């Protein structure tokens, strides 16, 4: 199996978790529980896979890196060594990581804050303990908070020039984006962000 196909398969838990959280297809309690287990266990296999290929895959496009430039990244739990297939993709990585570092509080509050509030409120909302607030409201809030964060990042991050000689520091572990390539991850941010904003707008318009 190619690295790209294996990486794509190992990335699948991410959309599955988002589907469980936002749609609760198995009921709210079971969907959230399974989603949290999938989320917490993902790094156990995804990170070793990504790191074992970090020297031969381009972190930007996910293709073979050959003897392209090395990219050292300061992750939250230490420094890791990755690679790009050429100077163009190394430059795009420096731009996106530079923006992620500068926007780190915006990204943390927007993504982790929305997730934490959603996980805290979803089950009580489903049980009717939050008055008029339903699980559908909690799901819409989560999608809105994440969309408003990943949309500007997805569309702008690669066009903001990195500071010269800036050390590459990122607020999140990079093994998730390494599974499919950073470029594909940014496209997911752009497209899922737009779809979720549209869904929330329709939901708000139709809500009784
Ligand atoms: Zn590349």
Boltz pocket constraint, residues with backbone or C-beta under 6 A from the ligand:
constraints:
  - pocket:
      binder: B
      contacts: [[A, 58], [A, 59], [A, 60], [A, 61], [A, 62], [A, 63], [A, 64], [A, 84], [A, 85], [A, 86], [A, 89]]
      max_distance: 6.0
